[in-house]
Amino acid sequence: MKILGIGNAIVDVICKVDENFLLNNNLTKSTMKLVDEAEFKKLLSNLKIEETVSGGSIANSIVGISQLGNKVGFIGKINDDELGVKYEEGLKKENVKYFYSKKKETSPTGTCLILITPDSERTMCTFLGVAGKINTNDINDSAIKESDLIFLEGYLWDEGDAKSAFDKALKLSKNSAMSLSDKFCVDRHKKNFLDLVKNKLDIIFANEQEIMSLIGTKSFSDVVEFGKKLNKLLIITRGEKGSMSISGKNIFECQSKRNLKVIDLTGAGDLFAAGFLHGFINKMSEQENLEKGTEMASKIIQKIGARLS
């Protein structure tokens, strides 16, 4: 197997809202907030659902990599409930091998309310449910050992047992990549993330805000210097400013595509990672990897949700 993703198995519930909805509910645009089940239901109660999809950041990337013709798998915890059944079916339909046997749990399958404002930005409210309770027993050792690369998400650090699962997966893997996930996530786990980035991971995906928060700077030139000294593969997405990969003294850049009809930014980073990793595992050049990531991200932001088809 080329790539195995390990992340929060979350059903995405996509809704359109106006700016006032965010203000009235004290939500910070373009971030992810963890909520309990009661708050999740309250937020959803007055909204019209546009689409429901088997999501979660890493799962979105893994589906994208599968759609590009690669053999992939995913580990994520779900309950044996209606949403859990739909989640598993959704992944299997996309030719993703699912390495988890669902069973009856006390917590429901995780859900993420994705709120799209008229400017196409997305703000997320996540009720992790059983997804955040992934532990070492849920990690399929043989699936990791048989994979060329594992891809992890920073969001996994938001609950206790997940960290142990994360550590176990890293120890068993041949190569490892991780997405920093979200600026607030970085702020919550800065010390741990810095240790992972410097000492344990091979490939790191971050957007400009996340990496600047991680190293505590407001200057992008500091990020470039950090990347050079890191001596890992650091990939940074910068929105309209394009993307960059840094590996030692090797720096490559790719411009963002212009004049796109942006509808929804959900999944832009996830699909960028999918395109980049597709190139990486198929031994394409660094420049081609960035270009494939940019192509995938450009396609996804012109439709609602984080699935290309």
N, C-alpha and C positions, 0 to 999 in steps of 0.2 A: 504494500500500500504506500502511496506517495506521501499523503499528509493525513494526520489524525488531529482533529480539533477537539479541545476540551474546554467546555464553557457552560454558562448558564443556559439551560433549556427553557426558553421563554416564548410564550405565544404572544405575538405582536397584535395589538388591537389599535388600528389606525383611525384617527378622527381629525376632522378639520375644525379649528376654533379661531376666534378673533383675539386680538391683543388683550382685550379686557378680561378674557377668561383666565389668562396667565396672571394678570394683575390681581384679579379678585380672589385667586387661589394661592397667592404668594409663591408663584413658580418663577424660577429664573430661566429665561429663554436659552435654548441650545444646550441645556445640561440634563443630567439624569438624576432624579430624586428617588430615593427608596421610600416607599410608603407601606402602611399595613393594609390588610384586606378591607377594613372599613373605609379608609380614605380612598382606596382604589375604587370601590363601589360607588362612593359618593361622587367622585369626579366623573365617573362614567354615566351616572344616572340621567344626566340631561343632554347627553351627546348622541349624535348619529354615527354609527360605525360604518366606515368606508370599506374596510377590508380586515380580515383576520388571517395571519400567516404564522407558520412555524418559524420563530425567529431566535433572537439572541445574537449578539455581535459575531461571535466566532462561527456559529451555525450559518449565518448569512454568508460569511466568507467561504466556508466549506462548500456550500451549495454552489456558489459562483465558480469555485475551482472545479467542482464536478461538472458543471455546465460547459466548461472549457475542455472536457474530455479526459479528466484525470481520475484515478482511482483514489477515493477518499473515505474517511470514516469520521464518526463523531461520538463523544461521550458527554452526556448531560443527563441530569436526574429529573425524572417526571413521575407523577402519580398515575396510578391506573384509574384515571377518571376520564370524563369525556374529552377534556382539552388535551390530556396526555395521549389518548388514543389518536386524536387528530394530529398532534405534534409528530408522533412516530410515523404515521401515514405520510405526512407532508415531506419528511426527510427521505423515506423510502422511494417516494415518487420521483425524487430528484437524484436517485442512484447513489445516495449516501448510505454507507453501511453503519447501522446504529448499534454501538456496543454498550447497550444498557438494557437490562430486563426489568421492566416496570412492575411494581407491585402496589398493593393498597398502602397508602401512607396517611398520616394524620393531617399533613399539610397538602393543599391542592397544588396542581401544576402551576408554575410561575407564569405571570402575565405582565406585559409592559404596555401601558397606554401611551401611544405616540401621538402627540398633539402637533398638528401642522398649522402654522400661522400663515396669513396671506403672503408673507415675504419668503415662503417656502422653508423657513427654519423649522426644525423639529425639537420639541421639548418632551422628555420622557419621564413618566412616573412608573416605577417598577415595583410590583409586589412579587418578591422572589419566590414565595411559597417554598415548595420542596427543592427547587433548583439550587437555592443557596445552601442546602444541607448536604451537598455532595461530599463524600468522604473517601478515605483510602480504600475501603471495600468496594467502592463503585469504579475504581480505576482498573481497567482490563490490562494486566501486565503484558500479555502476549501481543495484544493489539498495538501497544506502544513500541515494543521491541521489533515488531515487524514493519513499523512505519519509518520512512526516510526522515520525516520531520514531524514534530508535534507543534501545534499552534494553540496558545493559551490566551485567555483574556484577563486583564487587570481586575475586572469586576468580580472575579472569583474570590478576591481577598476580602470581600465585604461581609463574610460570615466565617466563624471559627474553623470548623472542620475542613472547609474548602482549602485552607492554606496547607494542611497536611497532605491532601490529595494532590495539590499543586506540586509540592516538594517531591512527593513520590514519583510523579510523572516526569519531573525534570531529571531525577536520578536514573530512571530507566531509559531515557530517550537518547537517540543518536545525535540529533540536532534539535534545537528548540527555538521557537519564535514566540513573541508575545506582543499584544497590543496594549498600550497603556490605558485604553478605553475612554477616559473622560477626565477633564481637569479636576473635578471635585474628587474623583477616585484617586488621582495622583496626590492631591492635598491630604487625603485621609491616610495614605500609606507611603508617604514620601521616603522615609528611611528604608523601609523594606524594598520599595521599588528601585531605589538607587543601588541597593545591594544586588538585586536581581540583574539589573542592567549592566552593572560593572563586572559582576563575578559569575553569573550563572547562565545567562541567555546568549544565543548566537546571533539572533536577529531581533531587532526592536522596531515596532511601528508606533509612531506618535504623531499627533498634529502639533502645530507650532505652539499653541497654548500649553499643551500637556508637557512638552519637553522643556519649555521655558520655566514652567512651574516646578518641574522635577529638579532642575539644577539651580533654581532661585535666581533667575536673571530676567531683565527686560530687553536685553540686546540679543538679536539673532546671531550676531557674529560670535558671541560666547557659546552659542549652541554648536556652531560649526567647529570651533576649537575643541569643545567637549567631545564631539563626534570623532574628530581626528585622533585624539588621545585614547579614546575608548577602545579602538582596534577591534570593534565588532561591526556588524552591518546595521547601521541606523538609517531608517527611512522616515522622512518627515513630510507630511502633507501640509500645504500652506494655503488652501483655498484658491482664490484667484491668482495667487503668486506662484502656483504650480507645486511641484514636489522636488525632493532632493534625496539622494542616497549618499551616505558617507561611510567609507570603509578605509580606515587609516588615512593616507593622503589622497586616496581616490574619491573624488567628488563628482557626482553627475546630477544634472538638473533637467527637468521637463516642464515645459509651459503648460498651463491649463488650457483646455479648449475654449474658444470664444463663441459668443453669440448663441449660447444654448438656451432653450426655453426651460428654465429651471422650475420644476413643479414641487419637488419634495427632496430635501437633503438626507432623508433617512437612508442609511446604508451606504453613503458615499465612501466613508473610510473603510467599511467592511469589504466593499467590492473593489476598492483600490488595492487592498491587501490581497484579495483573490487574484487579481490580474498580475500583481507583482510576484506572488508566490508561484503562480502558474509558470511565469518566465523563469523564475529561480530554479524550480525543480526540473525544468526541461532544458536547463543549461543555456538559456538565452543570455545576451549581454546585459550589463547593468542598465544601459540606456533603454534597451528593449523592454526590460522589466518595468521601468518607470512608465514607459509609453503604454504598455498593456494595462497597468494599473489605472492610468489616466483615462484610457479608453473605456474601461469598465465603469469607473466612477461617473464619467460623463453620460453614459447610457442610463445609469440608475437614477440620476437626479432629474431626468426628464419624464419620470413616471412616478406613481404613488407606490410606496412600499420598497422593500429591499430585495425584490426578486425580479430578475430580468425577464422571466417567462413563467 
